[in-house]
Amino acid sequence: MNDPLITQFINHLWLEKGLSSNTQSSYKRDLQQFDQWLVKHHNKALNQAQQPQLIDYLSWRHESNYKASSTARSLSCLRAFYRYLLRESLIDQDISQNIEMPKLGRPLPKSLSEKDVDNLLSTPDTNTALGLRDRCMLELLYACGLRVSELVNLTVDRINLRQGVILVDGKGGKERLTPMGEEALSWLEKYLRLSRPELLKQPGSSTLFPGRADKPMTRQTFWHRIKKHAASAGINSEVSPHVLRHAFATHLLNHGADLRVVQLLLGHSDLSTTQIYTHIATQRLVDLHAEHHPRG
């Protein structure tokens, strides 16, 4: 398969960039591989691809055990290709924009299918206090895209049940408001009503998910809990809190969410909380989450 757009781009590299024949061949192979993958998995041409498909392709490369250096080279090629198509007015949007280059030595994070996530979330026995707690924690982790440290350190005063949002203490001491969605909110209300009072040693504690002596559950404990439930759900791939966080972002993008909104929900923005929420109202975040998240 040799898409005319690939030939056009390679000729551009030769005429204007003066790249070596080896580099041209490498770029051609990378583009042909993405082209073939697009046709097979999405029945789309190179100039019809959307950003979720490119993200899906990068995840596929990781799951297929391609080296991070190889994926970084491939993404560099695709960036140059789509910037070229945009300059030539052959596409309306550069789908590679804002996609970070994989860090060498660190593979792209794995994700889970929506079916796998549903199976995982339904595994805990919610007729027990511990099972209801685990179900609530998994729902919040996936619905809000939280880091595991953000989840285990939540306190009850950070929860607003009426508005359906959580005030999260993120990296660098930065706070962000995160919508929960109706499903996670429902499980949180059940947990607060039925399970948490039974698990607490001291009723006055503000810890949302208490471990020993009402202190926050450790990250290691929750890591073991999630692995236990993943095994019970029959999920063979690696499952961790970060995998669920990545699934949150991937599924939102696949359902049409704006990349900038996803970055904001993940807490990746450089802006302070005040600056962010001056421009984006809480209700807008809630509505976007409800519209695009599979369990919103």
Stockholm file with secondary structure:
# STOCKHOLM 1.0

chainA/1-296         MNDPLITQFINHLWLEKGLSSNTQSSYKRDLQQFDQWLVKHHNKALNQAQQPQLIDYLSWRHESNYKASSTARSLSCLRAFYRYLLRESLIDQDISQNIEMPKLGRPLPKSLSEKDVDNLLSTPDTNTALGLRDRCMLELLYACGLRVSELVNLTVDRINLRQGVILVDGKGGKERLTPMGEEALSWLEKYLRLSRPELLKQPGSSTLFPGRADKPMTRQTFWHRIKKHAASAGINSEVSPHVLRHAFATHLLNHGADLRVVQLLLGHSDLSTTQIYTHIATQRLVDLHAEHHPRG
#=GR chainA/1-296 SS CCCHHHHHHHHHIIIIICCCHHHHHHHHHHHHHHHHHHHHHHCCCGGGCCHHHHHHHHHHHHHTTCCHHHHHHHHHHHHHHHHHHHHTTSCSSCTTTTCCCCCTTSCCCCCCCHHHHHHHHTCSCTTSHHHHHHHHHHHHHHHHTCCHHHHHTCBGGGEETTTTEEEEECGGGCEEEEECHHHHHHHHHHIIIIIHHHHCSSTTCCBSSBCGGGCBCCHHHHHHHHHHHHHHTTCCSCCCHHHHHHHHHHHHHHTTCCHHHHHHHHTCCSSCHHHHHHHSCHHHHHHHHHHHSTTC
#=GC SS_cons         CCCHHHHHHHHHIIIIICCCHHHHHHHHHHHHHHHHHHHHHHCCCGGGCCHHHHHHHHHHHHHTTCCHHHHHHHHHHHHHHHHHHHHTTSCSSCTTTTCCCCCTTSCCCCCCCHHHHHHHHTCSCTTSHHHHHHHHHHHHHHHHTCCHHHHHTCBGGGEETTTTEEEEECGGGCEEEEECHHHHHHHHHHIIIIIHHHHCSSTTCCBSSBCGGGCBCCHHHHHHHHHHHHHHTTCCSCCCHHHHHHHHHHHHHHTTCCHHHHHHHHTCCSSCHHHHHHHSCHHHHHHHHHHHSTTC
//
